[in-house]
Amino acid sequence: MLDIIRPGDPRYADVQHVYTTTGAPAAVLQPRTTDEVVQALGFARDTGGPLSLRSGGHGISSVSTNERGTVIDLSRLSTIERVRPDARLVRVGPGARWGEVAATLHPWGLAISSGDSGDVGVGGLATTGGIGLMGRAHGLTIDHITAAEMVTADGRVLHLDAQREPDLFWAVRGGGANMGIVTSLEFRADPVPVVARATLQYRIERLAPFLQAWGETVEAAPRKISAFLYLMGGGFALATVVYAGDDPAAAEAALTPFLQVAPTVGHQAQVVPYAAVVAATHAPHRGQQSGRTHTGLAVHLDQDLSERLESLDLAGFGQLLQIRSVGGAINDVPADATAYAHRHQNFSITAVAPSSSRAFDEAWAAVHPSLDGLYLSFESEFTPQRLTEAFPGATLQRLRDIKKQVDPDNVFRQNFPVVGFPDVTHRP
Ligand SMILES: Cc1cc2nc3c(=O)[nH]c(=O)nc-3n(C[C@H](O)[C@H](O)[C@H](O)COP(=O)(O)OP(=O)(O)OC[C@H]3O[C@@H](n4cnc5c(N)ncnc54)[C@H](O)[C@@H]3O)c2cc1C
């Protein structure tokens, strides 16, 4: 029987909130099977009011909980299994966390590039992109999807792959939250026994030249290298650089140039299972990370963009600037092959502020002209402009055409909706 958790239930406190916001839904439904997902959707549609979908509860968009509505919480659909060992195929439930996926796949000698946090859920990340610490070596997470199961707005259960539902299979890899509830995903994993992970702490004199040097170093690195940079002000930057391979000499040669970007106050490198890079903490969700973000993609960290980012930093708007590498294998995929169309950029840049403010928006607006596209999973603001940056030109049109067929009532409009707009463009 479908498990429904309501206010007053002793379990409610642990399911009402998500990572980035607090909520007070009237009912949190926890289906255990695809049939129960169909029932849950029927319940939500009959009840009316706000609907949220939740897999790992780590959506930066903060839309996986609500006030007085229904949440379909897929955390119990979290099986991780091998389908065909010879083809490296694995099937994963949307409610699994990426740390659990990595830990389960490690003994099989396999891994799927996901993101930098093991607590992020499979469902949210694998329906939009997946910019991870093996991205330049192995591509986005969505580039590994070979099939998916989806419950559509009218309660049908569809099996998506390149032959059976080619349009929906295209759409689910980048614009998935618009089309239905993903109940299972099949991935072709990569043979990755271990990786070399370096962490570096830089002391920075001036941000703009540092960013230019960082960008040049990342672009010159072999594609087995993926590199994420985190700037927290105060003249320091932290970097995580991953070499996706187990040859220590090649790893050392590829990692050494990162020591020349700027003086370090500390650095270390270790050969570790990929699972150690993305371990899950399973910390309970209490809306503990309630920041606002703006984001964009860029081809190069050139002088112009680096200076704009320096001004943003000096404006002192907030708490964190993150620069993740993309490029490499991500850009081997044609722009029209998936609903994530950004296949020529080398960097994803995200600014995080403690709360929405005009100062933050204005500081970001000064960076914006030097950006090129947007990865929707790092943006907390929905506007028509952000939508067209996330889904440029033909991508948005194709998503809208498919949407018209599969969800004419716009039931799934919570996360970067391609038609209509939600009542709230910003959660406070
Ligand atoms: C600490 C942190 C680190 C992150 N690091 C990275 C990173 O390195 N790389 C990266 O690419 N992303 C990263 N992200 C962003 C992350 O990928 C997205 O926020 C993603 O949506 C989270 O997935 P979730 O299942 O946990 O989210 P949820 O909050 O559960 O879901 C978010 C939204 O996704 C949609 N959705 C969720 N499940 C389904 C489903 N089964 N079917 C259809 N739609 C669904 C719904 O609209 C839902 O509201 C990070 C986020 C956080 C908070």
The ligand as an SDF file (V2000), in Angstrom:
LIG
                    3D

 53 58  0  0  0  0  0  0  0  0999 V2000
   25.7810   20.3660   -2.4950 C   0  0  0  0  0  0  0  0  0  0  0  0
   25.4070   20.2420   -3.9550 C   0  0  0  0  0  0  0  0  0  0  0  0
   26.4060   19.9140   -4.8730 C   0  0  0  0  0  0  0  0  0  0  0  0
   26.0810   19.7820   -6.2370 C   0  0  0  0  0  0  0  0  0  0  0  0
   27.0700   19.4440   -7.1230 N   0  0  0  0  0  0  0  0  0  0  0  0
   26.7530   19.2180   -8.4120 C   0  0  0  0  0  0  0  0  0  0  0  0
   27.7560   18.8580   -9.3580 C   0  0  0  0  0  0  0  0  0  0  0  0
   28.9490   18.7880   -9.0470 O   0  0  0  0  0  0  0  0  0  0  0  0
   27.3640   18.6060  -10.6310 N   0  0  0  0  0  0  0  0  0  0  0  0
   26.0590   18.7040  -11.0300 C   0  0  0  0  0  0  0  0  0  0  0  0
   25.7580   18.4390  -12.2020 O   0  0  0  0  0  0  0  0  0  0  0  0
   25.0940   19.0780  -10.1730 N   0  0  0  0  0  0  0  0  0  0  0  0
   25.4230   19.3500   -8.8840 C   0  0  0  0  0  0  0  0  0  0  0  0
   24.4580   19.7840   -8.0260 N   0  0  0  0  0  0  0  0  0  0  0  0
   23.1280   20.1120   -8.5510 C   0  0  0  0  0  0  0  0  0  0  0  0
   22.2660   18.8770   -8.5880 C   0  0  0  0  0  0  0  0  0  0  0  0
   22.6010   18.0720   -9.6750 O   0  0  0  0  0  0  0  0  0  0  0  0
   20.8000   19.2900   -8.7630 C   0  0  0  0  0  0  0  0  0  0  0  0
   20.4660   20.1910   -7.7390 O   0  0  0  0  0  0  0  0  0  0  0  0
   19.8760   18.0800   -8.7700 C   0  0  0  0  0  0  0  0  0  0  0  0
   18.5880   18.5040   -9.1530 O   0  0  0  0  0  0  0  0  0  0  0  0
   19.7600   17.4150   -7.4270 C   0  0  0  0  0  0  0  0  0  0  0  0
   19.1440   16.1660   -7.5880 O   0  0  0  0  0  0  0  0  0  0  0  0
   18.2260   15.5790   -6.4180 P   0  0  0  0  0  0  0  0  0  0  0  0
   17.5730   14.3490   -6.9330 O   0  0  0  0  0  0  0  0  0  0  0  0
   19.0140   15.4640   -5.1580 O   0  0  0  0  0  0  0  0  0  0  0  0
   17.2120   16.7790   -6.2720 O   0  0  0  0  0  0  0  0  0  0  0  0
   15.6700   16.8940   -5.8590 P   0  0  0  0  0  0  0  0  0  0  0  0
   15.6180   18.1210   -5.0030 O   0  0  0  0  0  0  0  0  0  0  0  0
   15.1450   15.6440   -5.2880 O   0  0  0  0  0  0  0  0  0  0  0  0
   14.9830   17.1710   -7.2490 O   0  0  0  0  0  0  0  0  0  0  0  0
   15.1780   18.4040   -7.9120 C   0  0  0  0  0  0  0  0  0  0  0  0
   14.1640   18.4970   -9.0360 C   0  0  0  0  0  0  0  0  0  0  0  0
   14.5450   17.5970  -10.0790 O   0  0  0  0  0  0  0  0  0  0  0  0
   13.3780   17.0310  -10.6580 C   0  0  0  0  0  0  0  0  0  0  0  0
   13.4090   15.5810  -10.4100 N   0  0  0  0  0  0  0  0  0  0  0  0
   13.9450   14.9430   -9.3530 C   0  0  0  0  0  0  0  0  0  0  0  0
   13.7710   13.6290   -9.4750 N   0  0  0  0  0  0  0  0  0  0  0  0
   13.1080   13.4280  -10.6270 C   0  0  0  0  0  0  0  0  0  0  0  0
   12.6330   12.2720  -11.2940 C   0  0  0  0  0  0  0  0  0  0  0  0
   12.8410   11.0610  -10.7930 N   0  0  0  0  0  0  0  0  0  0  0  0
   11.9610   12.4330  -12.4610 N   0  0  0  0  0  0  0  0  0  0  0  0
   11.7680   13.6530  -12.9880 C   0  0  0  0  0  0  0  0  0  0  0  0
   12.1870   14.7860  -12.4010 N   0  0  0  0  0  0  0  0  0  0  0  0
   12.8670   14.6740  -11.2320 C   0  0  0  0  0  0  0  0  0  0  0  0
   12.1730   17.6420   -9.9780 C   0  0  0  0  0  0  0  0  0  0  0  0
   11.7410   18.7790  -10.6720 O   0  0  0  0  0  0  0  0  0  0  0  0
   12.7430   18.0470   -8.6540 C   0  0  0  0  0  0  0  0  0  0  0  0
   12.0030   19.0400   -8.0340 O   0  0  0  0  0  0  0  0  0  0  0  0
   24.7420   19.9650   -6.6620 C   0  0  0  0  0  0  0  0  0  0  0  0
   23.7390   20.3060   -5.7380 C   0  0  0  0  0  0  0  0  0  0  0  0
   24.0730   20.4590   -4.3980 C   0  0  0  0  0  0  0  0  0  0  0  0
   23.0020   20.8480   -3.4240 C   0  0  0  0  0  0  0  0  0  0  0  0
  1  2  1  0
  2  3  1  0
  2 52  2  0
  3  4  2  0
  4  5  1  0
  4 50  1  0
  5  6  2  0
  6  7  1  0
  6 13  1  0
  7  8  2  0
  7  9  1  0
  9 10  1  0
 10 11  2  0
 10 12  1  0
 12 13  2  0
 13 14  1  0
 14 15  1  0
 14 50  1  0
 15 16  1  0
 16 17  1  0
 16 18  1  0
 18 19  1  0
 18 20  1  0
 20 21  1  0
 20 22  1  0
 22 23  1  0
 23 24  1  0
 24 25  2  0
 24 26  1  0
 24 27  1  0
 27 28  1  0
 28 29  2  0
 28 30  1  0
 28 31  1  0
 31 32  1  0
 32 33  1  0
 33 34  1  0
 33 48  1  0
 34 35  1  0
 35 36  1  0
 35 46  1  0
 36 37  1  0
 36 45  1  0
 37 38  2  0
 38 39  1  0
 39 40  1  0
 39 45  2  0
 40 41  1  0
 40 42  2  0
 42 43  1  0
 43 44  2  0
 44 45  1  0
 46 47  1  0
 46 48  1  0
 48 49  1  0
 50 51  2  0
 51 52  1  0
 52 53  1  0
M  END
$$$$
